[in-house]
Amino acid sequence: MLDNNRLNSYLSEQKMSTKVLAENLELSTAAISLIRNGKNNMSAVTLSRLLDTFPDLCANWLIRGTGGSSCKANCSMGSKTSEPGATETIMLLKQLLESKDQIINLMERENNSLRQLILNEKAIHNQITEEKTSQG
């Protein structure tokens, strides 16, 4: 989703430390370090906070690598270009998260159904075993 190299490049351009970014986003420096090092992905909420806190940061560049890092230079928000601005990108991310949540809910229901089937099979197995034991 988010290229940590582009995030690091932006922070270098702004001469911003991990600590300052963490303070601005109200996160721990450890959380920001994990994102900057590519060990953790940035959540949609954190991405939204980042774009709100730094309105000159271009979401298209940060996420897709298109254009440049500055919205003022080449990535206008709400302009009549074919590329979505930060607001549209956030809406797309929210839709993706909702889809992911729907998939997780479906998987949880399927998992519960499978658990119930296993319990039923175990009960049948135990019943057959008891019948064999009592007959034998």
N, C-alpha and C positions, 0 to 999 in steps of 0.2 A: 504494500500500500504506500507507505511513506519511505522515500529514499533518505536514509540517515546522512548520506554524503551531502545531499543538497541542504539538509537542515544544518549540518556542520559548516557548510560553505556560507550560508546566510549568517549564521552566528559569528563566523570569522569576519565577514564584511561589516557587521554591526559592532565588532569588537566586544561581543557579549560572552560572558563566562557562563558556565553551567549553573553556577550559583545564582547569578542574576536572572537567568531564564527560569530556573526553579522558583525563585521568589515571585516573578511576574505571573507564572502559571499556577502558583500556590501548590507546588509539588515538592517532593524531597529532591535533593541533589542526586541521591542514589537513583531515583526513578528516571531523572533526566539523563544521567550518565548511561543507564542501560539502554535508553532510546538512542542516544548519540552513538553508542558503540554497536548498535544494531542487534542487541541481545533481546530487546523487547520492542514490540510494535506500539506506536502511539494510538491511543484510543480515539474514537470519534469525538468524544467530549474534550479531550486534551487538544486535539487538532482544532476544534472549534474555538477553544480558548486562545490557542496560539494565533489563529487568524484574526480573532477579535482584538487581541492585545497588540498585534503588529499588523495594522491594516494595509501597510505598504507591501507586506509579504504576499506574493502571488501564489494562490492555492494550486493553479494549474502547473506552475513550475515545480512547486514543492512535491506534488503528488505524481504528476505525469512527466515532468521534465521538459514541458513545452514553454517556449518564451524565456523570459528572464525572471530573476527573483523579485523584481520590483513591479508592483501593480501600476505604479505611476508611469513607468517607462513603456510597458508593452502588454499589460494584462489587466485591462480595465474591467471593473466589476459593473455589471449591468449594462455594458455597451452592447451594440448590435453586432457582435462578432459571432463566429460559429463556435467559439470555445466558451464554456460556461465560466462564470466568475466564482468567487469564493462561496457566495450564498447557494448557487446551484450545485456546486461541488459538495457542500455540506448536506444539502437535501439528498443528493445521490448516495452519500455515505450513510445517511439515516435510513434510506430505503434498503440499502444493503444490509444494515444491521437488523432491520425489521425482518427481512427475508431470512437472515441467519437465525434469528430468534424463532421464526416459524418452523424452520427445519429442525432446530433443537427440540422444540415442543413435539413435533411429529416423531422424532427419534425417541424421545422419552416415553411417549405413548406406546410406540412399538416395543420398546424395551420392557415396559410394564406388562404388555400382552405376552411377550415371550417368557417373562418370569412366571406369569400365571400359568402358562402352558407347562412349564417345567414343574411347577408345584403340582399341577394336576397329574402329570406323568409320574411323578414320585409317589403320589398318593395311590395311583393305580398299581404301580410296581409293589409298593408296601402291602397293599391289599392282596395281590396275587401271591406274594411271598408268605403272608400269614395263612392264606388258604392252603398253600402247599405244605406249610409246616404243620398245620392242624390235621391235614389228611395223612401225612407221612409218619 
